[in-house]
Amino acid sequence: MKKLVLLSVILTLIVFNCTVPTGGSGISGSSGRITLSSAIPGEDTGALSRSINPADAARVIISIENSLTGEVVYDNYALTLYNLNGQFISESLELNLGDYTLTKYLVVDADNNVIFAAPVSPSALEELVSAPLPIVFSVFDNVTTSVNVEVLPTENSTAQDFGYAIYTFDVVYADLVFPTETIIKNYNAGEDGIPGTDDDVISSLTVQRYKNYYADNWQRYFTSSGSDGTWGTADDQANGWFWSRFDNGGSMQSGPGADGIWFTTDDNISGWSDWTDPNIERTYNDPGADGIWFTADDVMSGYYSKVYNEDGEEIMRKYYGDPGLDGIWETSDDQLGDSWLGAYVTWEYEGRFNRWNSWTKQVIYDDPGADGIWFTDDDDVRSFSTHEFADGTKFFTRENVYNDAGADGIMFTDDDELVSYKTAENTY
């Protein structure tokens, strides 16, 4: 079969005897260092469209899994590319010894636009390369392993053509310091009734642990400081539920189960969310006739439709809580409902990091306004929040919540009324 001229990228793994890296998950005791190198052809080779400049290649976005366990070792990890006389060499990356699978490979420019990609099987373009993703490779002690990754220019093709649902990713940069734990304190106004003054009181506490670079592993909520009156101690009382993430979704635990102890394996589940599809988050609130959660007969309660910007950041989420007259979800007559994020929510971002809770502004809408039409300028704002980042990262350190337009009656002006706020203490 005649193939397109390809951009050939060599993935070189140089193995050293050293300590086990935090990102690796292979054989304990030794690790390797992976370097990606590529000879990117110029326009005179005829390999590229003239609207693509190979010099724009700034980073490689990769995802790697442990082949044995399926554990994600590096997820949407960005490696900087260096141009050495036409040869692009990435910064190095550590891996433990073992077998791995390369599942994503995107070459992006400085603005995170995907300009080259490795096709995934199955996809429309997989036949244009000899070895589409996923690619399995091994890392051995004192052996250099090379993996050839073929990529195609993305111009005039869609993400779906390459086998990706959408070109969206939370980029994980090598120089990003991320927390292992975040403690969030929620404050309400004290006796003076004014939030942001010295007599403010903590109304609840959230403890958040992370499973990878951009997503929390669980969130546990407490609404009482217990008998000792001190927040963040062992006798804090859970508020009736907590959130737990797994690979493709998350579940809501609503009771301590038969043992009567919170945060154990028998805690009751009240619902879960499926994140397999990046464009739709489906929610379930009933285990169905079999009484078992996470099976095919779980009853869907609604779904969120997601909208992304060109940088892959989620900028809007719409909640559909009614399947409409036809009674069938995900059809044209579905109706917007009301969730903890309202009928829909929008986010704004600043800077290069797109992280869990890294937005700078969040606006929640819950009514279509006087015209009765959703997504118009008169939609009613339930509340809006802003984030502050004071520890040098894109993990927020304070969240301010506003729900009143103030004396001028206009939202998003200086006299908007602060109703509550949160502080976040990130442990790195």
N, C-alpha and C positions, 0 to 999 in steps of 0.2 A: 504494500500500500504506500502511496506517495504521502510523505509527511511534510508539514510546514517546517521551515527553518526554525530551530529552537534556540532559546537561551539555555545553555548548559551550565548548571551550577554544581560544584563539587563540594560535598559535605565531608570534611576530614575530621576524624576523631583521633586526637593524640592522647595516649594514655600514660598517666604517671602514677607512681605509688605515693599516695598522700591521704589526708584525712577524708572521711566521707562528707560530701557537700550537703547542704540543707536541701537542695533541689533534687538530688538523686534518689533513686529507689531501687538500685540494682543490688549486686552482691556487696555486703558490708565489708569494710576494711580497706578497699582500694577504690580509686576513682579515676576517671578519664577527663580529658579536656577537649571539647569539641570546637573546631573552628570551621566556619563556612567560607569557602573561597569561590570566586566566579570570574570568568573572563567574559565581560559583557561586550558584545560586538557593537560597532558604531553603525551609523546610518549607511555608510558606503557598502556595507556587506549585503544590503537588501533584506536583512533579517527583520528589521523593525519598521513600523510606520514612522513617517517623518515627524509626526506630532509627538512622538515619545523620545525623550532625550535620555540615553542610558546614564548620563551623569547625574540625573535626578534620583537615582537609586540611593536611598539614605539608610534604610534599615531592612532587615528580614524579620518577619513575624512568623514564629514557629510554634507548634504544639507537639509535644513528645509524651508518649505513654510508656509505662513499663509493660512489656509484652506479656509477662507472666501473670501479673496481677490486674492489669488494666488501669492501674493508678496513673493519674495525670501527673507527670513529673514537672513539665514546664507547659504552661497554658497561655497561648497568645503572647509569648515572650519575645521582646524586641531586642535584636542584636544590631548594633551600629555597624555600618559598612565603611571601610576605609579604602580610598582609591590610591593604589600604588602602581603608577605607570600603566593604567588600564586594567590592572588586576584588582578586584574588589575582595578585601579580606575582612571578615567580621571579627569583632571582639570575641574572646574565648568564652566557653561555657562548660561548666563541670558536669560530669555524669559519673555515677558509680558504675562498676563493672556489671555487665548483665546484658539482657536483650531488651531492645526498645523498638517502638513504632513511631515513625514520623507521620503525623496525621494532618498537619496544616503547614503550608509553606507559601507565604505571601511576601513579595518584594514591594516596599512602599517608598514614596518620596517623603520629603520633609514635612508635608502636610497630611501624612498618613493616607494618601491616595494610593490604591493598589495599582501598580503599573505592570507587574508580572505575577503570575500565580502558577502553582503546580496543580494540574487537574487531579481530581479525586475520582475514584471508581466507586459507584457508577456515575458517569456524567457524559454529556454530549461530546466533550473534547478529549476524553480519555484515550481514544484511539489514535490521537495525534502524537502521543508520547509512548515510548516503549515500556515505561514503568510508572504508571500513575500512583498517587498516594492511595492507601497507606503503604509505606515502605518500612519493612522490618530490617533492623541492623543490630549487630552485636558489638559490644565493647569488651576487649580482652586486655589483660595485663601486659604491658610492654609491647603491644602490637598497635600499629596505626591502621585504622579501618577507614576506608573511603566509601561514601555512598553518593551515587550520581543522582541528582534531582533535576528533572527536566521541567522547565517552566515556559509558558507562552505569554506573549503580550496580551493584556486584558482589553485593549481597545477593540471596539465593535463587538464585544462579547459581554454577557451578563455573568453575575456570580453563579447563577444556576447552571450556566453552560460549563462552569468549572467544577460543579458538584457542591458548591457552598450555598447554603440557604440565602445568605446575604453577606456582603462584605462588611460585616460589623464585628468589632472586637474591642475588648477592654485591653489596651496595650499595656504590657508589663515591661517597664524599662529597667535596665540593669542597675541604674543608679537610684531607683526608688526604694526608700526605706519604708517598710510597711509594719503596722502594729501586729503584735501577737494577741493583744487583748485591748478592748476599748470599754471603759466604764462611763456610761452616760447618766448624768444626773438631771432629772427634770424638775424645774423650779416653778413655783407659783408665787404670787404676791403674798406678802405677810400681812400683818395687822394694818399697815398703812394703805393696803389695797393697790399699791403701785409696784408692778414688777420691775426688777432691775435695781432695787434698793437693798440696803443692808439687812433688812428683816425678812427677805425672801426665804421661803422654806422649800426643802426638797419634798416633792410629792411622790416620786417613784424613782426607781433605779433600774438601769438596763446593763447587763453584762454581756458583751459580745466577743466571741472567739472566732478566729479565722481559720478556714480550711485551705485557702490558697491566697494568691496575691490580691484578689479583688472581690472575694465573696466571703461572707461570714459563715462559720460552721454551725453556730447556733446563737440565738439571742434568748436570754432569760430575764424575765421581768419581775420586779419586786415592788410591792406597794406599801410595805410596812417595814420599819427598821427593827422590829422585834422588841423583845423585853428590855434589851440593853439600850435601846434608843439610838443606836449608832448604825448608820448605813454602811453597807459593805462588809458586814460580819455574818457569821454562820447562822444566826437566828433570824435574818431577814426573811420575810414571808412572801412566797410567790403569789402573784396576783390572779392565778387561776388558769394560766396558760403560758406556753413558751413555744418558740419557733426553732425548728431543727432542719438544716439543709442536708440533702444528699446529692448525688451526682447530677441528676436531671430534674430536680424539683425540691420541694420542701414540704414539711408537714407541720400542722398545728397541734400541739399537745395541750389538752384541756383538763386533765385530771391526773392525780398521782397513781392511779391504778390500784390493784388489789393490795399491794404492800403498803399503801398509804404514804409512800415516800416519793417526793418529787425528783425528777431527773434520773429515773431508773428505767430499765427496759420495758416495764409493764405500764408506763404512763399511757393514759387514754389519748386517742387521736380523735379530733373533731373535724378534720378536713385536711386536704393537701392540694398543692399546686404543681402542675406539670409544665416544665420549662424546656421540653425537648424541642419544640418549635420556637425559634428566636423571634418570630413575628406575633405569636399568640401564646399567652399564658392561660391555661385552662385550670379552673378551680372545681373541686369536688367536695361535697359536704355530707355524703351518705355512702356507706360501703356497699350498698346494693343488696340483692337478695341473698347472696352468699355470706354476708356479714363480715367479709374480709376486705380490708383496705388494700389498695394498689392492685386490684384485679379488674378485669374487663367490664364488670357490671357496676363499677362505682358510678354514682349519680352526679352528673355535672351540674353545678350551680350557677355558672357564668364563666366569662372569660375576659381577659384584657387583650385588646388589639394594640400593638406597639408601633411607634413611628420613630425612625432614626434620621439623623442628619447625615451629611456627606462624610463626616468624620467617624461615623459608627456610634455616636452617642445617642442614647434614647432620649428623645425630646418630648414625647407625648405618649400617654397611655390612656386608652378609652376602655371603660368598663361596661360590658353588656350583661345585664342581669335578667333579661327576659327574652325567650326565643321567638316572641311574636306570635301571630295568629297561626302560623304553620306548625308551631311547637317543635321546630327543629333548630338546633343551635348552628351558628355560623352560616346563616342565610341572610338574604337582603332585608328581611323584615325584623331582624333582631333589634331590641330596644335598649337604649342606654339605661343603666340602673344607678344605684348609689352604693359605693363601697367606701372603705376607709380612705381611699384616694379620690372620693367624690365620683361624679359621673365621668370626669376625665381630669387629668393632671398634666401640666407641662413643666419642663425643666430647662434651665439654662446653665451653661458651663463656661469656665474660663481656664486657660492654661492647657497644657498638653495631656494631663492625666485624666482618664475617665475611670473613676473608681466607685466602689460602693459608697453611696452618700457623698460623692464628690461634687455634686451640683452646687452652684452658687445661689440659685433661686428656684423655688418650687411654688407653683400656683395651682390650687385645687378649685375646680368649678363644680357646682352642684345644681344649677338651674339655667335653662336656656334664655332667661330674661324676658323682657316685655314682648319681643317679637316672636317668642315661642320656637325659635330656630336655634339649634345647637351650632356651636363653633362660629358665632358671630360676635361682634364687638360688645354686645350688651349682655353676654353671658354673666351670670352672677358668680362672684368669687366668694367661696366659703372662707378661705384663708390663704395666706401665702407665707413662705418661710425663706429666710436667707441663711447662708452658711458663712462662717469665718474660719480661716485656716491660719493658726498662729504658731504651729510647730514646724514649719518648713516643708510640709508635705501637702498632699491633697486629701488627707483624712481630716474631716472637720473637727474643730475644737469648740465651736459654739454654734447653736442654731436658734435663731430668733423667729418667733411665730406671731403673726399679726392677723387679726380678724375683723378690724374695724377701720373705716376710711378716715376717721378723725373729723375735726371740725369742718374741713373743706369738702367732705363728702366724696373725695376722689381717692381711689386706691392707688398705691405705689407712690405716694408723696411723703414728705418728711413728717407729717403729723399723724400718720397711720398709728393705730394704737397697738402697742406691744401687749399681748395677752399672756405669754409664757415664753420660757426659753430653756435650752438644754446646754450643758457643758459636757465635753467629751475629753476624758483623760486617756491618751493613747500610750500603751506600753510597747516599746520597740525592742 
